[in-house]
Amino acid sequence: MNNIFGNIALFCILVFVPAGIHCQTVFNLKLGYIGFHPGKNLNSALYENKLVEDGAVVVEPSVWIGFEYFLRDDHTSVEFYQGFLSDAAARSAGFSFIGFKRRFFQYYRNSFYAEIGTTISFRENWSPLAGYVEQTNYEGSGKWQTKWIWVSGGLSYYFYISKKHDLSITLWYGHYDQTLTFMLGYRFWFSTIFKHPKPCKCPFDKYDKKYKHKH
């Protein structure tokens, strides 16, 4: 439980501190639905909502709340996500992720980003479940189990709607142990002032350090 309280404290810090800084700060909301579990799943018999017999594809609804603080222009940021989900065994789970995001391609309204960082994942203890095969993936003997996933991240596509609004599609690995998921998302820019602006070409220009679509 100490890890969970620590996650909540970290979440609060990263919500309020960036919002008070007068440079590009972004809110992300992502929704996931399907979890992909590649490889052998020793506890696939416990998967409540599996779509295939071996448990490789499972219904795992999730909500991701994230904040970004841009370090350079509109292409490099540090980001934080707090997520909540119903895992493969239909038990409560969640995670805290912190990492870096970098844009590697942009054309007109379309942009692609790579994201990488580290994750603390937690879930309700699976040990009391009948038929559970003991694994070392998660630690803890109380109500909650936790695991530090050293490397996690994904690839995101964003579609520019207006100066402060984008839609996204994300492919992500590592928010939960050995799990891959697709998400649909929405991005809102609290501030569009650049920290380190530089001259920009079509299709976007910056006027008075604002991010605007070029007419």
C-alpha positions in Angstrom: 0.0 0.0 0.0 2.9 2.4 0.6 3.7 2.2 -3.1 0.2 3.1 -4.0 0.1 6.1 -1.7 3.5 7.1 -3.2 2.0 6.9 -6.6 -0.9 9.1 -5.7 1.4 11.7 -4.2 3.5 11.7 -7.3 0.4 12.1 -9.4 -0.7 15.2 -7.4 2.7 16.8 -7.7 2.8 16.3 -11.5 -0.7 17.6 -11.9 -0.4 20.9 -10.2 3.2 21.9 -10.7 3.2 21.8 -14.6 -0.1 23.6 -14.7 1.4 26.6 -13.0 4.3 26.9 -15.4 3.8 29.3 -18.3 5.0 27.1 -21.1 3.5 24.2 -23.1 1.6 22.0 -20.7 -0.7 19.3 -22.0 -3.5 17.0 -20.6 -4.0 13.6 -22.1 -7.0 11.3 -21.7 -6.8 7.8 -23.1 -9.2 4.9 -23.1 -8.3 1.3 -23.7 -10.4 -1.8 -24.1 -8.4 -4.9 -25.3 -5.3 -6.4 -23.7 -2.9 -8.6 -25.7 -0.8 -11.1 -23.7 1.8 -12.6 -26.0 3.6 -15.8 -24.9 2.6 -18.6 -22.5 0.1 -17.6 -19.9 0.2 -19.9 -16.9 -3.0 -18.4 -15.3 -5.0 -18.1 -18.5 -7.7 -20.2 -16.9 -8.4 -17.3 -14.5 -8.9 -14.8 -17.3 -12.6 -13.8 -17.0 -13.1 -12.0 -20.3 -10.7 -13.7 -22.7 -11.6 -13.6 -26.3 -9.4 -16.6 -27.3 -8.9 -19.9 -25.5 -5.2 -19.4 -24.6 -5.8 -15.9 -23.1 -3.7 -14.1 -25.6 -6.5 -11.5 -26.2 -8.6 -10.3 -23.2 -11.1 -7.5 -22.6 -9.3 -5.2 -20.2 -11.1 -1.8 -19.9 -8.7 1.0 -18.9 -8.6 4.8 -18.3 -5.4 6.8 -18.6 -4.9 10.3 -17.2 -1.7 12.0 -18.2 0.1 15.3 -18.2 3.0 16.5 -20.4 5.5 19.3 -19.8 7.4 20.2 -23.0 11.1 20.7 -22.6 11.9 21.8 -26.2 9.5 23.3 -28.8 6.6 21.0 -29.4 8.6 17.9 -30.0 10.2 16.8 -26.7 8.4 16.4 -23.4 8.5 14.7 -20.0 5.2 13.0 -19.3 3.3 11.2 -16.5 0.4 8.8 -16.7 -1.8 7.4 -13.9 -4.0 4.5 -15.2 -6.7 2.4 -13.8 -8.0 -0.9 -15.3 -9.9 -4.1 -14.8 -7.2 -6.7 -15.5 -7.5 -10.2 -17.1 -8.9 -11.7 -13.9 -11.5 -8.9 -13.7 -9.8 -7.5 -10.7 -8.8 -3.8 -10.0 -5.4 -2.8 -11.2 -3.5 0.3 -12.1 -0.1 1.9 -12.8 2.0 5.0 -12.7 4.3 5.8 -15.6 6.9 8.5 -16.0 9.0 9.0 -19.1 9.9 11.0 -22.2 8.1 11.6 -25.4 9.7 12.7 -28.7 8.0 13.5 -32.0 9.8 11.9 -34.9 7.5 12.8 -37.8 4.9 15.5 -38.7 3.0 16.1 -41.9 0.2 18.7 -42.1 -2.3 17.7 -39.3 -0.6 14.3 -38.6 2.2 13.7 -36.2 3.9 10.6 -34.7 5.6 10.3 -31.3 7.7 7.7 -29.5 7.4 7.4 -25.7 9.6 5.5 -23.3 9.9 5.4 -19.5 9.4 3.3 -16.4 6.2 2.0 -14.7 5.1 0.9 -11.3 2.2 -1.5 -11.8 -0.2 -2.7 -9.1 -3.2 -5.1 -8.9 -5.5 -6.8 -6.4 -3.7 -9.9 -5.1 -4.3 -13.0 -7.3 -3.2 -15.5 -4.7 -6.6 -16.1 -3.2 -8.0 -17.1 -6.6 -8.7 -20.8 -6.9 -6.3 -22.4 -9.4 -3.8 -19.6 -9.3 -0.3 -20.7 -10.3 2.3 -18.8 -8.2 4.4 -16.4 -10.2 7.2 -14.0 -9.4 5.7 -11.3 -11.7 4.0 -9.4 -8.8 5.1 -9.1 -5.2 3.0 -8.7 -2.1 0.9 -10.9 0.2 -1.7 -8.3 1.3 -4.6 -7.0 -0.7 -2.4 -5.5 -3.3 0.6 -6.8 -5.4 3.1 -4.5 -7.1 5.7 -4.8 -9.8 8.3 -2.3 -11.2 8.3 -2.6 -15.0 11.7 -1.1 -15.8 11.0 -0.2 -19.5 7.6 0.5 -21.0 6.3 2.8 -23.6 4.6 3.1 -27.0 4.0 4.8 -30.3 1.3 7.5 -30.7 -0.4 9.1 -33.7 -2.0 12.5 -33.2 -4.4 14.3 -35.5 -4.5 18.1 -35.1 -8.1 19.4 -34.7 -7.4 23.0 -33.5 -4.9 25.0 -31.6 -5.7 23.3 -28.3 -7.2 20.0 -29.3 -5.9 16.7 -30.8 -7.1 13.2 -31.1 -4.8 10.2 -30.8 -4.3 6.5 -31.3 -1.7 4.7 -29.2 0.0 1.3 -29.2 1.5 0.7 -25.7 3.5 -2.1 -24.1 4.3 -2.4 -20.4 1.6 -0.7 -18.4 0.8 -4.2 -17.0 3.0 -7.2 -17.0 3.6 -8.5 -20.5 0.6 -6.7 -21.9 0.1 -4.8 -25.1 -2.9 -2.5 -25.7 -4.4 -0.1 -28.2 -5.9 3.2 -27.0 -8.0 6.0 -28.3 -7.2 9.4 -26.8 -7.7 13.1 -26.6 -5.1 15.8 -25.9 -5.8 19.3 -24.6 -3.2 22.1 -24.5 -3.4 24.2 -21.3 -0.7 26.5 -22.7 0.7 26.7 -26.2 3.6 29.0 -25.4 6.9 27.5 -26.4 9.7 27.2 -24.0 12.5 27.2 -26.6 10.8 28.3 -29.9 12.6 28.2 -33.3 11.6 29.1 -36.8 8.9 26.8 -38.2 7.9 25.9 -41.8 4.6 24.9 -43.2 2.0 23.7 -42.3 2.3 25.4 -38.9 3.7 28.7 -37.9 4.2 30.3 -34.5 2.9 33.8 -34.0 3.8 35.6 -30.7 5.0 32.2 -29.5 1.6 30.6 -30.1 0.9 27.4 -31.9 -1.4 28.2 -34.7 -2.4 26.5 -38.0 -1.1 28.5 -40.9 -3.8 30.0 -43.1 
